[in-house]
Amino acid sequence: MIPVVDLTRRLARYETAYLEAVMRVMRSGSLLLGPELLAFESEAAARFDEVDFVGVSSGAAAIELIMEGLGIGPGDEVIVPAFTAVPTVSAVCAAGAVPVPVDIELETALIDPARVADAVTDRTAAVIPVHLYGHPVDVSQLVGHGSDLAIIEDAAQAHGATKRRDLSTATAYSFYPTKNLGGIGDGGAVGTADGALAAAIRRRRTHGMTEQYVHVDVSQNFRMSELEAAWLRLQLVDFGASTDRRRSIARHYRDVAPHLAWQADHADHVFHLCVARFSDRDGARAELATAGIGTAIHYPLAITQQPAYRDLRGPSCPQAERWAAECVSLPCYPELTDAEVEAVGQALATVAP
């Protein structure tokens, strides 16, 4: 079976270099907020063209810290896509604000700008466009719905995709192990050109502390470890080539199986996941499994269908629920062999849409 993802291949690829990095960290005696994190923040800022880059404990923490740094909380509403990973929404709740899910576009699986416009009220403080599966959202279509509306980009699945720094307030990144820039554990970051916001997030990731045991904000621990930062620095070196490999794999699948309902393409798509929709998802997955192809579902429920979030205000979201019912994720990661890519393509060429 060709796995939909296999982290052992990535781990093996960097094993020797990481063991050397672990020894470097151990000998330094600095395990938190040390030279590895500082170096990673600088190197990642350059790679992703960010003015400031602040490493934190997870992608959800990044969204929460952005909102708290902007003063968004109780009494505020935040518009989110109804089809996304739950952490996008749970982070809004953690900051004390209320998520308002809106529907997506069927072709892209991304937040529908028209539905955003309909959902804005005098309580709306922000909108979180999610660059789902690595497909960039056109942020310019979200501007103008409110003069004080913050745009917080969720790029957890879109490392390296084009973004509009002149239009958005900040970008949240996740380094969950399966991500394009995947960590050795959990991790995240905030990219922003707002110096005051970056400073607030740096305080808040360490209990709101400005100097030893002096706390000016009420906050928790959102630090990234030195070992995580050291691992991520290794990933950055090959990041461009890894992204190119993902794009090549996805292009091959689309070329040999044009009859499938693929997520709409984009020149800057980075293919964290390569996803198609199937009217008979169970049948398609069974057929692919018989051919030795592993698959997964990202995600089986829209936010409007999640038991914890069914009481959220908002209109019906039929396109989000359709994606949840039909989406299938296919093997698409840099360590796939050419033979495996060819085998997946052959199976997709004959599977029913």
Disulfide bonds with the S-S distance in Angstrom:
none
